[in-house]
Amino acid sequence: MLNNRPGQSIPEETRQRVLEAARNLNYRPHASARALAAGRSDIVLLSIPDIPIGAGISRFIEGLAGALAAHKLTLVTHLAGAHGRPLPDVCAAVGASAVVGFESFDPATIKELHRAGAEVVLPSHAEHSYAMHPIGQIQAKHLIERGHQRLGYALTAHPGLASMARDRLGGVIEACAEAGLPAPLALATSLDADVAADAVARWSAEGVTAICAFNDETATAILAGMRAHGLTSPQDLAVIGVDDIPTARLADPPLTTIIFDMDQVVTRRAEAVLAGLAKTTDQSDQAWIDPQIVVRSST
């Protein structure tokens, strides 16, 4: 009765008395009982790697929680780190039916997650790589179309973002090769203006005229590094970032960047989880996140 299953023969008057008693007792269905009845839990575990939690990631987490809640699924987040519990242990502890990550899991971890009870583990390695690759391509093609023949790439110094940065760099390398240009000069930098200034000096010495930055924060650091050398953008170095964070339009000069439809990203990830739990084939292209360029003064 409390599960509101159809086809019950309980008289309506009795049903209402039971429901009223449940309300008076502040009854809540027990998670274990719900899982037993449904054959799985309603928990989706989101594994967040050891990376800076910026505006884009926060929006994704909030959006995914809401999208899953609409299907009576509860999102639980796990912050990974050197001193945290292993993800499979957390999966087993919360009884997660699905585990979602920002990057693909290695085969051993996937096996352990399934052993811990997860029916669905996302994303796949192929999906993650495909999703990141076009970002670098769009950045590079934008700069090449503006006549730049020697590009640089600003890698992030944060180890947790290294894999994503390499995938985006791969897109820049591919675009340069298609245009018959040399491979980009990739240098690691950080949000320290002095470190960024050292990278700027190296790019300038090598004849680089435009920089594809891993993200907007890295691009903003490059702009600060340029000012240390008396350089301006785009006259001396054109710069393009990724994410369109709120401060991108306030940079000096305003930053050209790549933006994503976060609602689209959230919807596709939620659809993939639901399809996996229902054991149906997800027809949407989960990997394609449809990045778009926002052109401002820095290029």
Kinemage of the C-alpha trace (Angstrom):
@kinemage 1
@onewidth
@group {chain A} dominant
@subgroup {mainchain}
@vectorlist {calphas} color= white
{ca met a 1} P 0.000 0.000 0.000
{ca leu a 2} L 2.699 2.477 0.981
{ca asn a 3} L 4.476 1.762 -2.283
{ca asn a 4} L 1.322 2.824 -4.136
{ca arg a 5} L 1.375 -0.238 -6.353
{ca pro a 6} L -1.491 -0.547 -8.840
{ca gly a 7} L -4.024 -3.390 -8.745
{ca gln a 8} L -4.410 -3.559 -4.945
{ca ser a 9} L -7.764 -4.719 -3.548
{ca ile a 10} L -7.538 -2.724 -0.317
{ca pro a 11} L -10.689 -0.629 0.355
{ca glu a 12} L -10.106 3.087 -0.128
{ca glu a 13} L -11.264 3.884 3.424
{ca thr a 14} L -8.672 1.474 4.859
{ca arg a 15} L -6.012 2.848 2.543
{ca gln a 16} L -6.624 6.407 3.692
{ca arg a 17} L -6.482 5.387 7.408
{ca val a 18} L -3.130 3.674 6.868
{ca leu a 19} L -1.723 6.657 4.966
{ca glu a 20} L -2.938 9.031 7.686
{ca ala a 21} L -1.251 6.901 10.346
{ca ala a 22} L 1.989 6.911 8.318
{ca arg a 23} L 1.879 10.705 8.092
{ca asn a 24} L 1.264 11.053 11.837
{ca leu a 25} L 4.217 8.766 12.561
{ca asn a 26} L 6.394 10.686 10.092
{ca tyr a 27} L 7.025 7.411 8.259
{ca arg a 28} L 9.764 7.332 5.653
{ca pro a 29} L 10.423 4.286 3.423
{ca his a 30} L 13.687 2.612 4.436
{ca ala a 31} L 16.400 2.686 1.789
{ca ser a 32} L 17.224 -0.997 2.187
{ca ala a 33} L 13.547 -1.948 1.870
{ca arg a 34} L 13.167 0.191 -1.244
{ca ala a 35} L 16.255 -1.366 -2.771
{ca leu a 36} L 14.976 -4.854 -1.983
{ca ala a 37} L 11.609 -4.121 -3.574
{ca ala a 38} L 13.082 -2.448 -6.665
{ca gly a 39} L 15.976 -4.852 -7.112
{ca arg a 40} L 18.476 -1.979 -6.854
{ca ser a 41} L 19.084 1.186 -4.860
{ca asp a 42} L 18.196 4.715 -5.935
{ca ile a 43} L 21.751 5.985 -5.262
{ca val a 44} L 23.972 7.364 -8.014
{ca leu a 45} L 27.543 7.995 -6.853
{ca leu a 46} L 29.449 10.855 -8.489
{ca ser a 47} L 33.223 10.547 -8.146
{ca ile a 48} L 34.890 13.955 -8.168
{ca pro a 49} L 38.661 13.780 -8.727
{ca asp a 50} L 41.219 15.915 -6.942
{ca ile a 51} L 40.696 18.972 -9.120
{ca pro a 52} L 39.677 22.580 -8.463
{ca ile a 53} L 35.895 22.810 -8.110
{ca gly a 54} L 35.081 25.766 -10.330
{ca ala a 55} L 31.817 27.280 -11.500
{ca gly a 56} L 31.367 24.793 -14.350
{ca ile a 57} L 31.774 21.702 -12.166
{ca ser a 58} L 29.457 23.156 -9.516
{ca arg a 59} L 26.778 23.777 -12.129
{ca phe a 60} L 27.161 20.235 -13.430
{ca ile a 61} L 26.777 18.695 -9.968
{ca glu a 62} L 23.698 20.772 -9.156
{ca gly a 63} L 22.137 20.069 -12.538
{ca leu a 64} L 22.785 16.334 -12.432
{ca ala a 65} L 21.340 16.071 -8.914
{ca gly a 66} L 18.160 17.768 -10.097
{ca ala a 67} L 17.872 15.721 -13.289
{ca leu a 68} L 18.270 12.445 -11.402
{ca ala a 69} L 15.903 13.526 -8.622
{ca ala a 70} L 13.188 13.938 -11.257
{ca his a 71} L 13.506 10.166 -11.762
{ca lys a 72} L 13.577 9.412 -8.021
{ca leu a 73} L 17.338 8.889 -7.970
{ca thr a 74} L 19.607 10.449 -5.359
{ca leu a 75} L 23.045 11.797 -6.227
{ca val a 76} L 25.825 11.253 -3.671
{ca thr a 77} L 29.220 12.862 -4.265
{ca his a 78} L 32.605 11.441 -3.318
{ca leu a 79} L 35.698 13.632 -3.294
{ca ala a 80} L 38.618 11.475 -4.337
{ca gly a 81} L 42.016 12.099 -2.828
{ca ala a 82} L 45.135 10.481 -1.499
{ca his a 83} L 43.651 10.061 2.000
{ca gly a 84} L 40.069 9.248 1.040
{ca arg a 85} L 38.377 5.864 1.027
{ca pro a 86} L 38.757 3.871 -2.201
{ca leu a 87} L 35.851 4.479 -4.537
{ca pro a 88} L 34.693 0.818 -4.611
{ca asp a 89} L 34.486 0.873 -0.793
{ca val a 90} L 32.329 4.005 -0.916
{ca cys a 91} L 30.189 2.445 -3.627
{ca ala a 92} L 29.542 -0.595 -1.444
{ca ala a 93} L 28.947 1.498 1.684
{ca val a 94} L 26.205 3.640 0.110
{ca gly a 95} L 24.852 0.823 -2.045
{ca ala a 96} L 25.198 2.780 -5.289
{ca ser a 97} L 23.555 1.320 -8.386
{ca ala a 98} L 25.447 3.662 -10.718
{ca val a 99} L 28.827 5.392 -10.529
{ca val a 100} L 29.629 8.445 -12.637
{ca gly a 101} L 33.071 9.980 -13.060
{ca phe a 102} L 34.533 13.039 -14.753
{ca glu a 103} L 37.060 10.804 -16.496
{ca ser a 104} L 37.022 7.150 -17.472
{ca phe a 105} L 37.894 4.574 -14.831
{ca asp a 106} L 40.658 2.036 -15.371
{ca pro a 107} L 39.558 -1.578 -16.029
{ca ala a 108} L 40.527 -2.765 -12.544
{ca thr a 109} L 38.437 -0.040 -10.868
{ca ile a 110} L 35.466 -0.771 -13.134
{ca lys a 111} L 35.648 -4.433 -12.146
{ca glu a 112} L 35.771 -3.535 -8.455
{ca leu a 113} L 32.841 -1.122 -8.799
{ca his a 114} L 30.697 -3.803 -10.410
{ca arg a 115} L 31.746 -6.203 -7.676
{ca ala a 116} L 30.690 -3.573 -5.126
{ca gly a 117} L 27.192 -3.521 -6.602
{ca ala a 118} L 27.256 -0.857 -9.320
{ca glu a 119} L 25.219 -1.839 -12.362
{ca val a 120} L 26.318 1.199 -14.378
{ca val a 121} L 29.780 2.800 -14.549
{ca leu a 122} L 30.265 5.927 -16.702
{ca pro a 123} L 31.948 7.267 -18.760
{ca ser a 124} L 33.751 4.899 -21.085
{ca his a 125} L 37.299 5.790 -22.109
{ca ala a 126} L 36.282 6.305 -25.752
{ca glu a 127} L 33.514 8.675 -24.721
{ca his a 128} L 35.779 10.799 -22.537
{ca ser a 129} L 38.479 11.156 -25.180
{ca tyr a 130} L 35.991 12.057 -27.883
{ca ala a 131} L 34.362 14.666 -25.674
{ca met a 132} L 37.617 16.515 -24.975
{ca his a 133} L 39.232 16.342 -28.425
{ca pro a 134} L 36.994 18.832 -30.304
{ca ile a 135} L 37.661 21.572 -27.751
{ca gly a 136} L 41.301 21.899 -28.764
{ca gln a 137} L 40.358 21.656 -32.441
{ca ile a 138} L 37.927 24.566 -32.162
{ca gln a 139} L 40.477 26.681 -30.319
{ca ala a 140} L 43.207 26.064 -32.889
{ca lys a 141} L 40.990 26.502 -35.940
{ca his a 142} L 39.771 29.838 -34.634
{ca leu a 143} L 43.339 31.097 -34.316
{ca ile a 144} L 44.474 29.620 -37.642
{ca glu a 145} L 41.551 31.295 -39.408
{ca arg a 146} L 42.893 34.589 -38.073
{ca gly a 147} L 46.218 34.002 -39.769
{ca his a 148} L 48.315 32.579 -36.933
{ca gln a 149} L 50.917 30.111 -38.160
{ca arg a 150} L 52.704 29.217 -34.920
{ca leu a 151} L 50.584 28.238 -31.948
{ca gly a 152} L 51.361 27.517 -28.334
{ca tyr a 153} L 49.399 25.480 -25.837
{ca ala a 154} L 49.184 26.338 -22.129
{ca leu a 155} L 48.955 23.152 -20.074
{ca thr a 156} L 47.675 23.286 -16.526
{ca ala a 157} L 50.149 22.497 -13.760
{ca his a 158} L 47.473 20.733 -11.688
{ca pro a 159} L 48.143 16.961 -11.842
{ca gly a 160} L 44.454 16.110 -11.503
{ca leu a 161} L 43.700 17.884 -14.784
{ca ala a 162} L 46.651 16.501 -16.762
{ca ser a 163} L 44.690 13.828 -18.634
{ca met a 164} L 41.991 16.251 -19.730
{ca ala a 165} L 44.636 18.769 -20.812
{ca arg a 166} L 46.436 16.164 -22.919
{ca asp a 167} L 43.197 15.248 -24.676
{ca arg a 168} L 42.494 18.905 -25.501
{ca leu a 169} L 46.079 19.392 -26.644
{ca gly a 170} L 45.558 16.447 -28.995
{ca gly a 171} L 42.817 18.400 -30.739
{ca val a 172} L 45.147 21.389 -31.211
{ca ile a 173} L 47.884 19.132 -32.620
{ca glu a 174} L 45.409 17.598 -35.070
{ca ala a 175} L 44.133 20.985 -36.264
{ca cys a 176} L 47.690 22.237 -36.821
{ca ala a 177} L 48.573 19.112 -38.787
{ca glu a 178} L 45.485 19.495 -40.990
{ca ala a 179} L 46.527 23.086 -41.749
{ca gly a 180} L 50.114 22.069 -42.547
{ca leu a 181} L 51.466 23.924 -39.521
{ca pro a 182} L 54.060 22.778 -36.980
{ca ala a 183} L 52.850 21.192 -33.777
{ca pro a 184} L 52.008 23.666 -31.003
{ca leu a 185} L 54.652 24.479 -28.424
{ca ala a 186} L 53.065 23.098 -25.244
{ca leu a 187} L 54.264 24.523 -21.928
{ca ala a 188} L 52.956 23.950 -18.416
{ca thr a 189} L 52.011 27.025 -16.451
{ca ser a 190} L 50.081 27.856 -13.299
{ca leu a 191} L 48.033 30.674 -11.795
{ca asp a 192} L 51.255 32.282 -10.578
{ca ala a 193} L 51.951 35.378 -12.695
{ca asp a 194} L 55.734 34.849 -12.571
{ca val a 195} L 55.426 31.267 -13.814
{ca ala a 196} L 53.090 32.421 -16.569
{ca ala a 197} L 55.535 35.199 -17.488
{ca asp a 198} L 58.304 32.625 -17.947
{ca ala a 199} L 56.076 30.652 -20.328
{ca val a 200} L 55.200 33.816 -22.248
{ca ala a 201} L 58.896 34.627 -22.670
{ca arg a 202} L 59.548 31.160 -24.077
{ca trp a 203} L 56.622 31.347 -26.510
{ca ser a 204} L 57.697 34.778 -27.712
{ca ala a 205} L 61.282 33.619 -28.241
{ca glu a 206} L 60.011 30.683 -30.340
{ca gly a 207} L 57.906 32.890 -32.613
{ca val a 208} L 54.527 31.813 -31.197
{ca thr a 209} L 51.795 34.359 -31.940
{ca ala a 210} L 48.724 32.716 -30.384
{ca ile a 211} L 47.996 30.548 -27.331
{ca cys a 212} L 45.333 27.918 -26.757
{ca ala a 213} L 44.915 27.741 -22.982
{ca phe a 214} L 43.589 24.708 -21.119
{ca asn a 215} L 40.906 26.818 -19.456
{ca asp a 216} L 39.956 30.413 -18.717
{ca glu a 217} L 41.907 30.575 -15.463
{ca thr a 218} L 45.058 29.496 -17.272
{ca ala a 219} L 44.339 32.012 -20.041
{ca thr a 220} L 43.915 34.806 -17.486
{ca ala a 221} L 47.283 33.909 -15.953
{ca ile a 222} L 48.839 34.156 -19.414
{ca leu a 223} L 47.394 37.649 -19.842
{ca ala a 224} L 48.986 38.602 -16.508
{ca gly a 225} L 52.288 37.068 -17.636
{ca met a 226} L 52.134 39.106 -20.830
{ca arg a 227} L 51.725 42.353 -18.903
{ca ala a 228} L 54.940 41.548 -17.009
{ca his a 229} L 56.739 41.772 -20.389
{ca gly a 230} L 54.817 44.802 -21.628
{ca leu a 231} L 52.969 42.669 -24.199
{ca thr a 232} L 49.351 43.083 -25.240
{ca ser a 233} L 46.687 40.751 -26.555
{ca pro a 234} L 45.925 40.118 -29.340
{ca gln a 235} L 48.636 42.345 -30.887
{ca asp a 236} L 51.564 40.369 -29.459
{ca leu a 237} L 49.863 37.127 -28.446
{ca ala a 238} L 46.285 36.107 -29.104
{ca val a 239} L 44.804 34.012 -26.281
{ca ile a 240} L 41.775 31.708 -26.174
{ca gly a 241} L 40.474 29.845 -23.115
{ca val a 242} L 37.766 27.318 -22.244
{ca asp a 243} L 34.694 27.388 -19.933
{ca asp a 244} L 33.516 31.036 -20.156
{ca ile a 245} L 33.802 31.555 -16.403
{ca pro a 246} L 32.151 34.761 -15.099
{ca thr a 247} L 35.450 36.664 -15.025
{ca ala a 248} L 36.316 35.834 -18.652
{ca arg a 249} L 34.386 38.839 -19.937
{ca leu a 250} L 36.018 41.035 -17.266
{ca ala a 251} L 39.596 40.117 -18.200
{ca asp a 252} L 41.875 42.702 -19.803
{ca pro a 253} L 41.193 42.289 -22.659
{ca pro a 254} L 37.923 40.290 -22.493
{ca leu a 255} L 38.725 36.659 -23.162
{ca thr a 256} L 37.712 34.653 -26.215
{ca thr a 257} L 36.660 31.242 -24.941
{ca ile a 258} L 34.749 28.003 -25.491
{ca ile a 259} L 31.358 27.560 -23.876
{ca phe a 260} L 29.240 24.447 -23.320
{ca asp a 261} L 25.495 24.035 -23.035
{ca met a 262} L 25.579 22.724 -19.467
{ca asp a 263} L 21.896 21.771 -19.559
{ca gln a 264} L 22.679 19.585 -22.557
{ca val a 265} L 25.661 17.999 -20.813
{ca val a 266} L 23.599 17.250 -17.704
{ca thr a 267} L 20.652 15.867 -19.666
{ca arg a 268} L 22.843 13.510 -21.676
{ca arg a 269} L 24.654 12.216 -18.628
{ca ala a 270} L 21.367 11.622 -16.780
{ca glu a 271} L 19.948 9.842 -19.838
{ca ala a 272} L 22.996 7.574 -19.942
{ca val a 273} L 22.524 6.633 -16.276
{ca leu a 274} L 18.816 5.918 -16.760
{ca ala a 275} L 19.430 3.877 -19.895
{ca gly a 276} L 22.085 1.830 -18.136
{ca leu a 277} L 19.870 1.103 -15.140
{ca ala a 278} L 16.984 0.185 -17.434
{ca lys a 279} L 19.379 -1.964 -19.474
{ca thr a 280} L 18.335 -0.242 -22.670
{ca thr a 281} L 20.470 1.264 -25.415
{ca asp a 282} L 20.996 4.988 -25.011
{ca gln a 283} L 20.405 6.509 -28.441
{ca ser a 284} L 21.829 9.963 -27.689
{ca asp a 285} L 25.424 10.819 -28.520
{ca gln a 286} L 26.713 11.076 -24.955
{ca ala a 287} L 30.217 12.052 -25.957
{ca trp a 288} L 29.364 15.074 -28.046
{ca ile a 289} L 29.013 18.109 -25.820
{ca asp a 290} L 28.568 20.651 -28.635
{ca pro a 291} L 31.157 23.281 -27.619
{ca gln a 292} L 30.684 26.760 -29.070
{ca ile a 293} L 33.122 29.649 -29.374
{ca val a 294} L 32.518 33.053 -27.768
{ca val a 295} L 34.668 35.612 -29.595
{ca arg a 296} L 35.967 38.567 -27.586
{ca ser a 297} L 38.901 40.962 -27.823
{ca ser a 298} L 41.755 38.612 -26.810
{ca thr a 299} L 41.863 37.064 -30.297
